[in-house]
Amino acid sequence: MVGGEGGVHRMPLSGGAPERLRGADGLHLTAWPWAAARAGELPDADQNRLANLETGQSRDVSLPDGVQAPAPRTAPG
């Protein structure tokens, strides 16, 4: 998915309707329980918020002063 509103859902193994996790709006799951928000809509956009979906803790993140983000990757060909 490129861009999009994000959000993390859970669904019982027994089936049923998916349920959007509270506090996960705009986030994209990275590795449970961590989710991150992107600063832009491109898939390589810098992440600007990190959240622990188990504890509900969230914090803004940014590159340290003087550090530049790598150039976005391009598709081969």
C-alpha positions as CSV (number, residue, x, y, z in Angstrom):
1,M,0.0,0.0,0.0
2,V,1.4,3.4,-0.9
3,G,0.3,6.2,1.3
4,G,-3.1,5.6,2.7
5,E,-4.5,6.5,6.1
6,G,-2.9,3.6,7.9
7,G,-4.3,2.1,11.0
8,V,-3.9,-1.3,12.6
9,H,-6.7,-3.9,12.9
10,R,-7.1,-7.1,14.9
11,M,-9.2,-10.1,14.0
12,P,-10.1,-13.1,16.2
13,L,-8.6,-16.4,15.0
14,S,-12.1,-17.9,15.3
15,G,-13.3,-15.4,12.6
16,G,-15.5,-12.4,12.7
17,A,-15.1,-8.8,11.7
18,P,-11.8,-7.0,12.0
19,E,-11.6,-4.3,14.8
20,R,-9.5,-1.2,14.4
21,L,-7.1,-0.8,17.4
22,R,-7.7,2.3,19.4
23,G,-4.9,4.8,19.1
24,A,-3.5,3.3,15.9
25,D,-4.9,5.8,13.4
26,G,-2.3,6.7,10.8
27,L,0.1,4.0,11.9
28,H,1.5,1.1,9.9
29,L,2.5,-2.1,11.7
30,T,6.3,-2.7,11.6
31,A,6.8,-5.7,13.9
32,W,4.4,-6.5,16.8
33,P,3.8,-4.6,19.0
34,W,5.5,-1.7,17.2
35,A,3.8,0.6,14.6
36,A,5.1,3.8,13.0
37,A,3.6,6.8,11.3
38,R,5.2,8.3,8.2
39,A,5.9,11.9,7.6
40,G,4.7,11.7,4.0
41,E,2.8,9.5,1.7
42,L,5.7,7.8,-0.1
43,P,6.7,4.3,1.1
44,D,10.2,5.6,1.9
45,A,9.0,8.6,3.8
46,D,10.7,9.2,7.1
47,Q,8.9,7.7,10.1
48,N,8.0,10.5,12.6
49,R,6.1,8.6,15.3
50,L,6.7,5.2,17.0
51,A,4.0,3.5,19.1
52,N,3.9,0.4,21.2
53,L,0.4,-1.1,20.6
54,E,0.5,-3.2,23.7
55,T,1.3,-0.4,26.2
56,G,-0.2,2.5,24.3
57,Q,3.1,4.5,24.7
58,S,3.9,6.7,21.7
59,R,6.6,9.2,21.0
60,D,7.6,11.4,18.2
61,V,10.9,10.5,16.5
62,S,13.2,12.4,14.2
63,L,16.7,12.2,12.7
64,P,19.4,13.8,14.9
65,D,20.7,17.2,13.9
66,G,23.2,17.0,11.0
67,V,22.0,13.6,9.8
68,Q,20.3,13.4,6.4
69,A,17.8,10.7,5.4
70,P,19.0,8.4,2.6
71,A,17.6,9.2,-0.8
72,P,14.4,7.3,-1.7
73,R,14.8,4.0,-3.4
74,T,13.6,3.7,-7.0
75,A,12.3,0.6,-8.8
76,P,14.9,-1.1,-11.0
77,G,14.5,-0.8,-14.7
